[in-house]
Amino acid sequence: MVNRLFIGLMSGTSLDGVDGVVVAFNDLPSLAVHAHVHRAFPAEFAAELLALNTPGSNELHRASLASNAVAKAYAEVVKALLESADVNPSEVVAIGAHGQTVRHCPGAFDGIGYTLQLCNGALLAELTGVDVIADFRSRDVAAGGQGAPLVPAFHRAAFGRDNDNLAVLNLGGISNLSVLAADGTTVGLDCGPGNVLMDHWCAIHRGEPFDRDGAWAASGSVDQALLGVMQSDAYFSLPAPKSTGRDLFSQAWLKQCLNQMTAAGKVLHPVDVQTTLTELTAWCSQQSMARYAPDASRLLVCGGGAYNAELMRRLAQRLPHLPIHSTETEGLAADQVEAVAFAWLASAWVDRRAGNLPAVTGARGPRILGALYPAA
């Protein structure tokens, strides 16, 4: 079958809201996005999701209600998508719903660990009248994998080319890299912070959800001592496969780094912290490129960070001989890639195809990812 319609829904580490797409898949790399909708999370709800990333009181109750709220937010996006694309629910094969990650601890505690994405899939199916595929990461974790990153499999299918060593950098809340070698092998990993710490710092000091175009960061200077403290985190020297999130790169992590500077008598200006955080994202991305994609002929960038002019400038400075382009040059807008990836993962479930790449996640083998919540 060709040109089957799927919906992909993504809400990431940055907590900026939901991106949704209606996409028709033919034989990849052929695909067509029929509609794209973004809806921001209300500030109070985003704050509750952020709070659920760390231990707190009455967590089970709060997480259950938040899971319902995520499903409701997703359903509103689905409604807007169907209207925008002029599509009936019966025409959509399935919704691929990522959910909102609040904990990511693969391999921890009991040797298995867990990853938790909040989204009441049953409620979403009830509200939309469309089959829902959700909880994509847990099966990979159960098979000994990291459960992340999952998008390299889609990057390979959508952007991989014979005789072309290509890399794809997703600058979402976390920076993650896919290395698509010409011989068909794929490497993927989470590099480190993407927008998550920059957005946090901008919010508390500027009252804005993100540093638009990186303009604030561009007006400051990198504090090399602070950058060195951040770069010393053990995560950056770990080999792939590896994944991370707010469990590590949190407000508490940033505060600890800043406290080290304060204890040493250093006075830090907020704007310079923002510049240093921007440089950290560029650095950890470039370090992963140097380690895993030294022969890349070009770099495609997607995610919200692709629209941060200062971050892109710093990345280009660190990779001066490498052509860097938005995924838009390949026909897919930078802010649509992850949502399309989860629509693609839903299509993989429907076709009973593996959605993970064991070489990327470290799982014991290929696995069909996700759980089905059938429409009424």
ABEGO torsion letter per residue (X at the ends): XBGBBBBBBBBBAAGAEBBBBBBBBBBOABBBBABBBBBBBBAAAAAAAAAAABBBBGAAAAAAAAAAAAAAAAAAAAAAAAAAAGBBAAABABBBBAEBBABBBBGBGAGAEBBBBBBBAAAAAAAAGBBBBBGAAAAAAAAGBAGOBAAAAAAAAAABBBGBBBBBBBBBABBBBBBBBAAGBBBBBBAEBBAAAAAAAAAAAAGBABBBGGAAAAABBBBAAAAAAAAABAAAABBOBBBBBAAABBAAAAAAAAAAAAAAGBBBBAAAAAAAAAAAAAAAAAAAAAAAAAABABBBBBEAAAABAAAAAAAAAABAABBBBBAAAAGBBAAAAAAAAAAAAAAAAAAGBBABBAAAAGBAEBBBBEBBBBBX
